[in-house]
Amino acid sequence: MGTWVSISIPAPESPELLAAIRAAFAEVERLEGLLSAHRPGSSVSAVNRLAGRGAVAVAPELFCLAAMAGDVSDETGGAFDITFAALDGLWDFKAPEPRVPDRAAARARAELVGWRDLVLDREQGTLMLRRPGMKIGLGGIAKGYVVDRVSAVLRARGFADHLVIGGGDLYAAGSRGGRTWRVGVRDPRRDAIRAVIALRDEGAATSGDYERFFISGGVRYHHILDPRTGWPAQGCASVTTVAPSAALADAYATGLFVMGPEAGRALAERHAGLEALFLSPGGDALATSGMRERMLVGP
């Protein structure tokens, strides 16, 4: 899924520990085959191929993940939307000379985005995209879910204390030597740590405009697109979220980034178990009350 996964376990090396780590990475491989839109044989690819033509029976895990994504879409008003994948190819941030796309082309693609047109049939366990040209992509939630599943594998094998990181998403389980896990939040404009937060049996995720971007005409264009417009979201340089699971933290980090600091914080304050830290392009910080309480070092 275009990222890396690391596992930290504060325990002496043993055959049991190594076996647990091997099982955890086997779970990563299994889920990539199920959830990746880049693998032609995945269920996600099958749903996309039949867009506008029919429903696809999918694994219960994918169905539940799509349902979770739909709930986040409802709450964020479409700021998070797994049907954003219709925008694929509109921007190429890896090109030697990236270009800003035509606004009309972005609007045309954005018209193919809409989570309400992803039909979930619970009785049949199927997903269906109503309109041809629509696509789903789980880049904003799958990495968090993979992190959660890796954590579950480790816990089932007797290792209750661990830290699993997948790209910008993580799950901190138990403790590290009896202390809460401590995680740094990167400054989006400098090679420095802006904040340190304490975590225990919680997921966290960061969405930032500094991983994939280019600058044209003095404007920073980044990969976190507003699915409603096809254009990079404005107002945030990074958003770090804490939630009961890494999957929820992952999805809300994206959705709150697109919503912007004020609206995003208001949503997070209303949502039990969700905390957020917003860093602006100019360096300003805005945090929910619960996030401020867990900061060991903060802006």
C-alpha positions as protocol buffer text, in pm:
chain_id: "A"
residue {
  index: 1
  type: MET
  ca { x: 0 y: 0 z: 0 }
}
residue {
  index: 2
  type: GLY
  ca { x: 293 y: 230 z: -66 }
}
residue {
  index: 3
  type: THR
  ca { x: 414 y: 254 z: 293 }
}
residue {
  index: 4
  type: TRP
  ca { x: 622 y: 74 z: 554 }
}
residue {
  index: 5
  type: VAL
  ca { x: 524 y: -101 z: 877 }
}
residue {
  index: 6
  type: SER
  ca { x: 735 y: -127 z: 1191 }
}
residue {
  index: 7
  type: ILE
  ca { x: 676 y: -314 z: 1516 }
}
residue {
  index: 8
  type: SER
  ca { x: 832 y: -234 z: 1854 }
}
residue {
  index: 9
  type: ILE
  ca { x: 791 y: -478 z: 2144 }
}
residue {
  index: 10
  type: PRO
  ca { x: 961 y: -408 z: 2479 }
}
residue {
  index: 11
  type: ALA
  ca { x: 1045 y: -770 z: 2553 }
}
residue {
  index: 12
  type: PRO
  ca { x: 1351 y: -996 z: 2533 }
}
residue {
  index: 13
  type: GLU
  ca { x: 1403 y: -1174 z: 2202 }
}
residue {
  index: 14
  type: SER
  ca { x: 1256 y: -1523 z: 2204 }
}
residue {
  index: 15
  type: PRO
  ca { x: 1120 y: -1780 z: 1957 }
}
residue {
  index: 16
  type: GLU
  ca { x: 770 y: -1676 z: 2060 }
}
residue {
  index: 17
  type: LEU
  ca { x: 839 y: -1310 z: 1994 }
}
residue {
  index: 18
  type: LEU
  ca { x: 989 y: -1378 z: 1651 }
}
residue {
  index: 19
  type: ALA
  ca { x: 696 y: -1603 z: 1562 }
}
residue {
  index: 20
  type: ALA
  ca { x: 454 y: -1327 z: 1665 }
}
residue {
  index: 21
  type: ILE
  ca { x: 632 y: -1075 z: 1443 }
}
residue {
  index: 22
  type: ARG
  ca { x: 628 y: -1315 z: 1148 }
}
residue {
  index: 23
  type: ALA
  ca { x: 255 y: -1372 z: 1198 }
}
residue {
  index: 24
  type: ALA
  ca { x: 199 y: -995 z: 1216 }
}
residue {
  index: 25
  type: PHE
  ca { x: 373 y: -930 z: 885 }
}
residue {
  index: 26
  type: ALA
  ca { x: 186 y: -1221 z: 725 }
}
residue {
  index: 27
  type: GLU
  ca { x: -132 y: -1038 z: 825 }
}
residue {
  index: 28
  type: VAL
  ca { x: -3 y: -725 z: 651 }
}
residue {
  index: 29
  type: GLU
  ca { x: 47 y: -923 z: 330 }
}
residue {
  index: 30
  type: ARG
  ca { x: -299 y: -1079 z: 354 }
}
residue {
  index: 31
  type: LEU
  ca { x: -469 y: -745 z: 401 }
}
residue {
  index: 32
  type: GLU
  ca { x: -277 y: -579 z: 121 }
}
residue {
  index: 33
  type: GLY
  ca { x: -406 y: -845 z: -116 }
}
residue {
  index: 34
  type: LEU
  ca { x: -760 y: -774 z: 4 }
}
residue {
  index: 35
  type: LEU
  ca { x: -762 y: -396 z: 32 }
}
residue {
  index: 36
  type: SER
  ca { x: -516 y: -257 z: -223 }
}
residue {
  index: 37
  type: ALA
  ca { x: -660 y: -87 z: -531 }
}
residue {
  index: 38
  type: HIS
  ca { x: -325 y: -145 z: -704 }
}
residue {
  index: 39
  type: ARG
  ca { x: -364 y: -524 z: -710 }
}
residue {
  index: 40
  type: PRO
  ca { x: -589 y: -638 z: -998 }
}
residue {
  index: 41
  type: GLY
  ca { x: -709 y: -940 z: -801 }
}
residue {
  index: 42
  type: SER
  ca { x: -823 y: -747 z: -494 }
}
residue {
  index: 43
  type: SER
  ca { x: -1187 y: -700 z: -399 }
}
residue {
  index: 44
  type: VAL
  ca { x: -1141 y: -324 z: -422 }
}
residue {
  index: 45
  type: SER
  ca { x: -1032 y: -358 z: -785 }
}
residue {
  index: 46
  type: ALA
  ca { x: -1333 y: -579 z: -856 }
}
residue {
  index: 47
  type: VAL
  ca { x: -1571 y: -317 z: -714 }
}
residue {
  index: 48
  type: ASN
  ca { x: -1408 y: -51 z: -932 }
}
residue {
  index: 49
  type: ARG
  ca { x: -1423 y: -264 z: -1250 }
}
residue {
  index: 50
  type: LEU
  ca { x: -1798 y: -313 z: -1208 }
}
residue {
  index: 51
  type: ALA
  ca { x: -1880 y: 52 z: -1130 }
}
residue {
  index: 52
  type: GLY
  ca { x: -2223 y: 134 z: -1267 }
}
residue {
  index: 53
  type: ARG
  ca { x: -2281 y: -228 z: -1372 }
}
residue {
  index: 54
  type: GLY
  ca { x: -2322 y: -449 z: -1067 }
}
residue {
  index: 55
  type: ALA
  ca { x: -2252 y: -539 z: -707 }
}
residue {
  index: 56
  type: VAL
  ca { x: -1954 y: -736 z: -581 }
}
residue {
  index: 57
  type: ALA
  ca { x: -1957 y: -978 z: -289 }
}
residue {
  index: 58
  type: VAL
  ca { x: -1668 y: -876 z: -67 }
}
residue {
  index: 59
  type: ALA
  ca { x: -1497 y: -1009 z: 245 }
}
residue {
  index: 60
  type: PRO
  ca { x: -1664 y: -905 z: 571 }
}
residue {
  index: 61
  type: GLU
  ca { x: -1355 y: -703 z: 664 }
}
residue {
  index: 62
  type: LEU
  ca { x: -1381 y: -490 z: 352 }
}
residue {
  index: 63
  type: PHE
  ca { x: -1754 y: -445 z: 400 }
}
residue {
  index: 64
  type: CYS
  ca { x: -1707 y: -329 z: 760 }
}
residue {
  index: 65
  type: LEU
  ca { x: -1428 y: -93 z: 655 }
}
residue {
  index: 66
  type: ALA
  ca { x: -1651 y: 59 z: 385 }
}
residue {
  index: 67
  type: ALA
  ca { x: -1929 y: 101 z: 643 }
}
residue {
  index: 68
  type: MET
  ca { x: -1689 y: 271 z: 885 }
}
residue {
  index: 69
  type: ALA
  ca { x: -1571 y: 501 z: 605 }
}
residue {
  index: 70
  type: GLY
  ca { x: -1931 y: 590 z: 525 }
}
residue {
  index: 71
  type: ASP
  ca { x: -1995 y: 690 z: 885 }
}
residue {
  index: 72
  type: VAL
  ca { x: -1692 y: 922 z: 880 }
}
residue {
  index: 73
  type: SER
  ca { x: -1808 y: 1067 z: 547 }
}
residue {
  index: 74
  type: ASP
  ca { x: -2149 y: 1140 z: 697 }
}
residue {
  index: 75
  type: GLU
  ca { x: -1996 y: 1313 z: 998 }
}
residue {
  index: 76
  type: THR
  ca { x: -1746 y: 1519 z: 797 }
}
residue {
  index: 77
  type: GLY
  ca { x: -1993 y: 1613 z: 522 }
}
residue {
  index: 78
  type: GLY
  ca { x: -1786 y: 1436 z: 258 }
}
residue {
  index: 79
  type: ALA
  ca { x: -1451 y: 1586 z: 360 }
}
residue {
  index: 80
  type: PHE
  ca { x: -1346 y: 1222 z: 395 }
}
residue {
  index: 81
  type: ASP
  ca { x: -1472 y: 1001 z: 114 }
}
residue {
  index: 82
  type: ILE
  ca { x: -1331 y: 671 z: -13 }
}
residue {
  index: 83
  type: THR
  ca { x: -1483 y: 739 z: -356 }
}
residue {
  index: 84
  type: PHE
  ca { x: -1217 y: 1012 z: -391 }
}
residue {
  index: 85
  type: ALA
  ca { x: -1030 y: 755 z: -604 }
}
residue {
  index: 86
  type: ALA
  ca { x: -1214 y: 889 z: -911 }
}
residue {
  index: 87
  type: LEU
  ca { x: -954 y: 1168 z: -886 }
}
residue {
  index: 88
  type: ASP
  ca { x: -666 y: 925 z: -949 }
}
residue {
  index: 89
  type: GLY
  ca { x: -430 y: 1055 z: -1215 }
}
residue {
  index: 90
  type: LEU
  ca { x: -556 y: 1412 z: -1198 }
}
residue {
  index: 91
  type: TRP
  ca { x: -245 y: 1511 z: -1002 }
}
residue {
  index: 92
  type: ASP
  ca { x: 96 y: 1348 z: -1039 }
}
residue {
  index: 93
  type: PHE
  ca { x: 313 y: 1452 z: -748 }
}
residue {
  index: 94
  type: LYS
  ca { x: 591 y: 1211 z: -847 }
}
residue {
  index: 95
  type: ALA
  ca { x: 637 y: 1349 z: -1198 }
}
residue {
  index: 96
  type: PRO
  ca { x: 977 y: 1506 z: -1277 }
}
residue {
  index: 97
  type: GLU
  ca { x: 792 y: 1829 z: -1356 }
}
residue {
  index: 98
  type: PRO
  ca { x: 452 y: 1818 z: -1181 }
}
residue {
  index: 99
  type: ARG
  ca { x: 179 y: 2030 z: -1333 }
}
residue {
  index: 100
  type: VAL
  ca { x: -132 y: 2196 z: -1197 }
}
residue {
  index: 101
  type: PRO
  ca { x: -434 y: 2039 z: -1372 }
}
residue {
  index: 102
  type: ASP
  ca { x: -707 y: 2231 z: -1545 }
}
residue {
  index: 103
  type: ARG
  ca { x: -980 y: 2345 z: -1307 }
}
residue {
  index: 104
  type: ALA
  ca { x: -1251 y: 2219 z: -1540 }
}
residue {
  index: 105
  type: ALA
  ca { x: -1090 y: 1874 z: -1545 }
}
residue {
  index: 106
  type: ALA
  ca { x: -1082 y: 1873 z: -1166 }
}
residue {
  index: 107
  type: ARG
  ca { x: -1450 y: 1965 z: -1148 }
}
residue {
  index: 108
  type: ALA
  ca { x: -1542 y: 1690 z: -1394 }
}
residue {
  index: 109
  type: ARG
  ca { x: -1358 y: 1430 z: -1189 }
}
residue {
  index: 110
  type: ALA
  ca { x: -1504 y: 1560 z: -864 }
}
residue {
  index: 111
  type: GLU
  ca { x: -1853 y: 1500 z: -1003 }
}
residue {
  index: 112
  type: LEU
  ca { x: -1773 y: 1127 z: -995 }
}
residue {
  index: 113
  type: VAL
  ca { x: -1704 y: 1145 z: -622 }
}
residue {
  index: 114
  type: GLY
  ca { x: -1985 y: 1082 z: -375 }
}
residue {
  index: 115
  type: TRP
  ca { x: -1998 y: 837 z: -86 }
}
residue {
  index: 116
  type: ARG
  ca { x: -2376 y: 819 z: -103 }
}
residue {
  index: 117
  type: ASP
  ca { x: -2339 y: 644 z: -440 }
}
residue {
  index: 118
  type: LEU
  ca { x: -2150 y: 356 z: -282 }
}
residue {
  index: 119
  type: VAL
  ca { x: -2426 y: 106 z: -205 }
}
residue {
  index: 120
  type: LEU
  ca { x: -2374 y: -134 z: 86 }
}
residue {
  index: 121
  type: ASP
  ca { x: -2605 y: -436 z: 100 }
}
residue {
  index: 122
  type: ARG
  ca { x: -2566 y: -588 z: 446 }
}
residue {
  index: 123
  type: GLU
  ca { x: -2779 y: -894 z: 375 }
}
residue {
  index: 124
  type: GLN
  ca { x: -2582 y: -988 z: 64 }
}
residue {
  index: 125
  type: GLY
  ca { x: -2246 y: -855 z: 185 }
}
residue {
  index: 126
  type: THR
  ca { x: -2194 y: -660 z: -138 }
}
residue {
  index: 127
  type: LEU
  ca { x: -2062 y: -323 z: -246 }
}
residue {
  index: 128
  type: MET
  ca { x: -2169 y: -141 z: -561 }
}
residue {
  index: 129
  type: LEU
  ca { x: -2076 y: 191 z: -717 }
}
residue {
  index: 130
  type: ARG
  ca { x: -2385 y: 339 z: -880 }
}
residue {
  index: 131
  type: ARG
  ca { x: -2216 y: 533 z: -1163 }
}
residue {
  index: 132
  type: PRO
  ca { x: -1961 y: 434 z: -1429 }
}
residue {
  index: 133
  type: GLY
  ca { x: -1626 y: 601 z: -1372 }
}
residue {
  index: 134
  type: MET
  ca { x: -1655 y: 595 z: -994 }
}
residue {
  index: 135
  type: LYS
  ca { x: -1382 y: 428 z: -789 }
}
residue {
  index: 136
  type: ILE
  ca { x: -1308 y: 352 z: -428 }
}
residue {
  index: 137
  type: GLY
  ca { x: -965 y: 374 z: -267 }
}
residue {
  index: 138
  type: LEU
  ca { x: -884 y: 295 z: 93 }
}
residue {
  index: 139
  type: GLY
  ca { x: -562 y: 497 z: 122 }
}
residue {
  index: 140
  type: GLY
  ca { x: -717 y: 716 z: 392 }
}
residue {
  index: 141
  type: ILE
  ca { x: -827 y: 432 z: 620 }
}
residue {
  index: 142
  type: ALA
  ca { x: -670 y: 99 z: 521 }
}
residue {
  index: 143
  type: LYS
  ca { x: -325 y: 169 z: 667 }
}
residue {
  index: 144
  type: GLY
  ca { x: -484 y: 242 z: 1002 }
}
residue {
  index: 145
  type: TYR
  ca { x: -688 y: -77 z: 980 }
}
residue {
  index: 146
  type: VAL
  ca { x: -377 y: -280 z: 897 }
}
residue {
  index: 147
  type: VAL
  ca { x: -206 y: -131 z: 1202 }
}
residue {
  index: 148
  type: ASP
  ca { x: -505 y: -232 z: 1418 }
}
residue {
  index: 149
  type: ARG
  ca { x: -496 y: -588 z: 1284 }
}
residue {
  index: 150
  type: VAL
  ca { x: -121 y: -620 z: 1343 }
}
residue {
  index: 151
  type: SER
  ca { x: -180 y: -507 z: 1700 }
}
residue {
  index: 152
  type: ALA
  ca { x: -455 y: -769 z: 1740 }
}
residue {
  index: 153
  type: VAL
  ca { x: -223 y: -1045 z: 1617 }
}
residue {
  index: 154
  type: LEU
  ca { x: 49 y: -944 z: 1864 }
}
residue {
  index: 155
  type: ARG
  ca { x: -197 y: -922 z: 2151 }
}
residue {
  index: 156
  type: ALA
  ca { x: -343 y: -1265 z: 2068 }
}
residue {
  index: 157
  type: ARG
  ca { x: 7 y: -1414 z: 2089 }
}
residue {
  index: 158
  type: GLY
  ca { x: 65 y: -1276 z: 2434 }
}
residue {
  index: 159
  type: PHE
  ca { x: 246 y: -949 z: 2363 }
}
residue {
  index: 160
  type: ALA
  ca { x: 14 y: -688 z: 2510 }
}
residue {
  index: 161
  type: ASP
  ca { x: 278 y: -412 z: 2511 }
}
residue {
  index: 162
  type: HIS
  ca { x: 377 y: -293 z: 2164 }
}
residue {
  index: 163
  type: LEU
  ca { x: 386 y: -4 z: 1921 }
}
residue {
  index: 164
  type: VAL
  ca { x: 287 y: -59 z: 1558 }
}
residue {
  index: 165
  type: ILE
  ca { x: 355 y: 213 z: 1301 }
}
residue {
  index: 166
  type: GLY
  ca { x: 239 y: 212 z: 941 }
}
residue {
  index: 167
  type: GLY
  ca { x: 344 y: 530 z: 762 }
}
residue {
  index: 168
  type: GLY
  ca { x: 179 y: 814 z: 951 }
}
residue {
  index: 169
  type: ASP
  ca { x: -56 y: 584 z: 1144 }
}
residue {
  index: 170
  type: LEU
  ca { x: 12 y: 395 z: 1467 }
}
residue {
  index: 171
  type: TYR
  ca { x: -138 y: 201 z: 1754 }
}
residue {
  index: 172
  type: ALA
  ca { x: 18 y: 215 z: 2100 }
}
residue {
  index: 173
  type: ALA
  ca { x: -81 y: -86 z: 2309 }
}
residue {
  index: 174
  type: GLY
  ca { x: -16 y: -125 z: 2680 }
}
residue {
  index: 175
  type: SER
  ca { x: 296 y: 48 z: 2801 }
}
residue {
  index: 176
  type: ARG
  ca { x: 669 y: 74 z: 2751 }
}
residue {
  index: 177
  type: GLY
  ca { x: 839 y: -32 z: 3072 }
}
residue {
  index: 178
  type: GLY
  ca { x: 535 y: 70 z: 3275 }
}
residue {
  index: 179
  type: ARG
  ca { x: 512 y: 417 z: 3116 }
}
residue {
  index: 180
  type: THR
  ca { x: 270 y: 537 z: 2855 }
}
residue {
  index: 181
  type: TRP
  ca { x: 400 y: 538 z: 2500 }
}
residue {
  index: 182
  type: ARG
  ca { x: 527 y: 878 z: 2390 }
}
residue {
  index: 183
  type: VAL
  ca { x: 492 y: 983 z: 2029 }
}
residue {
  index: 184
  type: GLY
  ca { x: 637 y: 1289 z: 1860 }
}
residue {
  index: 185
  type: VAL
  ca { x: 445 y: 1514 z: 1622 }
}
residue {
  index: 186
  type: ARG
  ca { x: 662 y: 1652 z: 1345 }
}
residue {
  index: 187
  type: ASP
  ca { x: 679 y: 2021 z: 1267 }
}
residue {
  index: 188
  type: PRO
  ca { x: 546 y: 2039 z: 910 }
}
residue {
  index: 189
  type: ARG
  ca { x: 792 y: 2310 z: 806 }
}
residue {
  index: 190
  type: ARG
  ca { x: 1109 y: 2223 z: 1000 }
}
residue {
  index: 191
  type: ASP
  ca { x: 1311 y: 1913 z: 1083 }
}
residue {
  index: 192
  type: ALA
  ca { x: 1196 y: 1921 z: 1444 }
}
residue {
  index: 193
  type: ILE
  ca { x: 940 y: 1778 z: 1685 }
}
residue {
  index: 194
  type: ARG
  ca { x: 656 y: 2019 z: 1754 }
}
residue {
  index: 195
  type: ALA
  ca { x: 473 y: 1820 z: 2022 }
}
residue {
  index: 196
  type: VAL
  ca { x: 493 y: 1496 z: 2221 }
}
residue {
  index: 197
  type: ILE
  ca { x: 175 y: 1314 z: 2316 }
}
residue {
  index: 198
  type: ALA
  ca { x: 109 y: 1025 z: 2555 }
}
residue {
  index: 199
  type: LEU
  ca { x: -81 y: 719 z: 2429 }
}
residue {
  index: 200
  type: ARG
  ca { x: -204 y: 397 z: 2583 }
}
residue {
  index: 201
  type: ASP
  ca { x: -430 y: 149 z: 2399 }
}
residue {
  index: 202
  type: GLU
  ca { x: -511 y: 412 z: 2137 }
}
residue {
  index: 203
  type: GLY
  ca { x: -453 y: 484 z: 1772 }
}
residue {
  index: 204
  type: ALA
  ca { x: -303 y: 800 z: 1629 }
}
residue {
  index: 205
  type: ALA
  ca { x: -250 y: 935 z: 1278 }
}
residue {
  index: 206
  type: THR
  ca { x: -107 y: 1240 z: 1107 }
}
residue {
  index: 207
  type: SER
  ca { x: -206 y: 1387 z: 772 }
}
residue {
  index: 208
  type: GLY
  ca { x: 35 y: 1650 z: 641 }
}
residue {
  index: 209
  type: ASP
  ca { x: 100 y: 1859 z: 333 }
}
residue {
  index: 210
  type: TYR
  ca { x: 475 y: 1788 z: 342 }
}
residue {
  index: 211
  type: GLU
  ca { x: 498 y: 1426 z: 223 }
}
residue {
  index: 212
  type: ARG
  ca { x: 394 y: 1468 z: -141 }
}
residue {
  index: 213
  type: PHE
  ca { x: 380 y: 1817 z: -284 }
}
residue {
  index: 214
  type: PHE
  ca { x: 525 y: 2059 z: -535 }
}
residue {
  index: 215
  type: ILE
  ca { x: 543 y: 2437 z: -550 }
}
residue {
  index: 216
  type: SER
  ca { x: 431 y: 2626 z: -859 }
}
residue {
  index: 217
  type: GLY
  ca { x: 401 y: 3002 z: -881 }
}
residue {
  index: 218
  type: GLY
  ca { x: 478 y: 3026 z: -512 }
}
residue {
  index: 219
  type: VAL
  ca { x: 182 y: 2802 z: -422 }
}
residue {
  index: 220
  type: ARG
  ca { x: 222 y: 2466 z: -244 }
}
residue {
  index: 221
  type: TYR
  ca { x: 10 y: 2194 z: -406 }
}
residue {
  index: 222
  type: HIS
  ca { x: -11 y: 1876 z: -196 }
}
residue {
  index: 223
  type: HIS
  ca { x: -170 y: 1532 z: -217 }
}
residue {
  index: 224
  type: ILE
  ca { x: -448 y: 1576 z: 40 }
}
residue {
  index: 225
  type: LEU
  ca { x: -730 y: 1665 z: -195 }
}
residue {
  index: 226
  type: ASP
  ca { x: -1072 y: 1791 z: -104 }
}
residue {
  index: 227
  type: PRO
  ca { x: -1281 y: 1514 z: -262 }
}
residue {
  index: 228
  type: ARG
  ca { x: -1559 y: 1763 z: -327 }
}
residue {
  index: 229
  type: THR
  ca { x: -1345 y: 1985 z: -552 }
}
residue {
  index: 230
  type: GLY
  ca { x: -1047 y: 1775 z: -664 }
}
residue {
  index: 231
  type: TRP
  ca { x: -816 y: 2050 z: -535 }
}
residue {
  index: 232
  type: PRO
  ca { x: -566 y: 2043 z: -245 }
}
residue {
  index: 233
  type: ALA
  ca { x: -734 y: 2129 z: 84 }
}
residue {
  index: 234
  type: GLN
  ca { x: -644 y: 2465 z: 238 }
}
residue {
  index: 235
  type: GLY
  ca { x: -592 y: 2585 z: 594 }
}
residue {
  index: 236
  type: CYS
  ca { x: -383 y: 2308 z: 750 }
}
residue {
  index: 237
  type: ALA
  ca { x: -20 y: 2200 z: 724 }
}
residue {
  index: 238
  type: SER
  ca { x: -83 y: 1893 z: 938 }
}
residue {
  index: 239
  type: VAL
  ca { x: -349 y: 1733 z: 1154 }
}
residue {
  index: 240
  type: THR
  ca { x: -272 y: 1470 z: 1419 }
}
residue {
  index: 241
  type: THR
  ca { x: -560 y: 1272 z: 1563 }
}
residue {
  index: 242
  type: VAL
  ca { x: -601 y: 1027 z: 1852 }
}
residue {
  index: 243
  type: ALA
  ca { x: -890 y: 778 z: 1849 }
}
residue {
  index: 244
  type: PRO
  ca { x: -982 y: 437 z: 1991 }
}
residue {
  index: 245
  type: SER
  ca { x: -846 y: 269 z: 1676 }
}
residue {
  index: 246
  type: ALA
  ca { x: -581 y: 354 z: 1419 }
}
residue {
  index: 247
  type: ALA
  ca { x: -839 y: 314 z: 1141 }
}
residue {
  index: 248
  type: LEU
  ca { x: -1060 y: 585 z: 1289 }
}
residue {
  index: 249
  type: ALA
  ca { x: -761 y: 807 z: 1362 }
}
residue {
  index: 250
  type: ASP
  ca { x: -650 y: 763 z: 1000 }
}
residue {
  index: 251
  type: ALA
  ca { x: -986 y: 853 z: 849 }
}
residue {
  index: 252
  type: TYR
  ca { x: -1051 y: 1149 z: 1078 }
}
residue {
  index: 253
  type: ALA
  ca { x: -700 y: 1290 z: 1026 }
}
residue {
  index: 254
  type: THR
  ca { x: -781 y: 1320 z: 656 }
}
residue {
  index: 255
  type: GLY
  ca { x: -1134 y: 1445 z: 706 }
}
residue {
  index: 256
  type: LEU
  ca { x: -1039 y: 1708 z: 965 }
}
residue {
  index: 257
  type: PHE
  ca { x: -750 y: 1826 z: 748 }
}
residue {
  index: 258
  type: VAL
  ca { x: -991 y: 1889 z: 461 }
}
residue {
  index: 259
  type: MET
  ca { x: -1246 y: 2057 z: 689 }
}
residue {
  index: 260
  type: GLY
  ca { x: -987 y: 2302 z: 822 }
}
residue {
  index: 261
  type: PRO
  ca { x: -886 y: 2397 z: 1179 }
}
residue {
  index: 262
  type: GLU
  ca { x: -1199 y: 2568 z: 1310 }
}
residue {
  index: 263
  type: ALA
  ca { x: -1463 y: 2332 z: 1170 }
}
residue {
  index: 264
  type: GLY
  ca { x: -1240 y: 2032 z: 1229 }
}
residue {
  index: 265
  type: ARG
  ca { x: -1178 y: 2113 z: 1594 }
}
residue {
  index: 266
  type: ALA
  ca { x: -1549 y: 2175 z: 1653 }
}
residue {
  index: 267
  type: LEU
  ca { x: -1629 y: 1829 z: 1514 }
}
residue {
  index: 268
  type: ALA
  ca { x: -1356 y: 1662 z: 1719 }
}
residue {
  index: 269
  type: GLU
  ca { x: -1473 y: 1831 z: 2040 }
}
residue {
  index: 270
  type: ARG
  ca { x: -1823 y: 1688 z: 1984 }
}
residue {
  index: 271
  type: HIS
  ca { x: -1694 y: 1338 z: 1907 }
}
residue {
  index: 272
  type: ALA
  ca { x: -1629 y: 1123 z: 2214 }
}
residue {
  index: 273
  type: GLY
  ca { x: -1287 y: 961 z: 2204 }
}
residue {
  index: 274
  type: LEU
  ca { x: -1152 y: 1179 z: 1923 }
}
residue {
  index: 275
  type: GLU
  ca { x: -878 y: 1436 z: 1984 }
}
residue {
  index: 276
  type: ALA
  ca { x: -691 y: 1650 z: 1733 }
}
residue {
  index: 277
  type: LEU
  ca { x: -398 y: 1888 z: 1693 }
}
residue {
  index: 278
  type: PHE
  ca { x: -402 y: 2127 z: 1396 }
}
residue {
  index: 279
  type: LEU
  ca { x: -84 y: 2298 z: 1272 }
}
residue {
  index: 280
  type: SER
  ca { x: -127 y: 2576 z: 1017 }
}
residue {
  index: 281
  type: PRO
  ca { x: 105 y: 2665 z: 727 }
}
residue {
  index: 282
  type: GLY
  ca { x: 203 y: 2975 z: 923 }
}
residue {
  index: 283
  type: GLY
  ca { x: 295 y: 2778 z: 1234 }
}
residue {
  index: 284
  type: ASP
  ca { x: -14 y: 2838 z: 1447 }
}
residue {
  index: 285
  type: ALA
  ca { x: -145 y: 2551 z: 1659 }
}
residue {
  index: 286
  type: LEU
  ca { x: -501 y: 2464 z: 1755 }
}
residue {
  index: 287
  type: ALA
  ca { x: -588 y: 2162 z: 1972 }
}
residue {
  index: 288
  type: THR
  ca { x: -890 y: 2003 z: 2128 }
}
residue {
  index: 289
  type: SER
  ca { x: -909 y: 2019 z: 2506 }
}
residue {
  index: 290
  type: GLY
  ca { x: -839 y: 1647 z: 2539 }
}
residue {
  index: 291
  type: MET
  ca { x: -532 y: 1670 z: 2315 }
}
residue {
  index: 292
  type: ARG
  ca { x: -389 y: 1951 z: 2526 }
}
residue {
  index: 293
  type: GLU
  ca { x: -426 y: 1736 z: 2837 }
}
residue {
  index: 294
  type: ARG
  ca { x: -223 y: 1451 z: 2690 }
}
residue {
  index: 295
  type: MET
  ca { x: 60 y: 1667 z: 2556 }
}
residue {
  index: 296
  type: LEU
  ca { x: 389 y: 1619 z: 2740 }
}
residue {
  index: 297
  type: VAL
  ca { x: 550 y: 1877 z: 2514 }
}
residue {
  index: 298
  type: GLY
  ca { x: 331 y: 2106 z: 2309 }
}
residue {
  index: 299
  type: PRO
  ca { x: 314 y: 2417 z: 2096 }
}
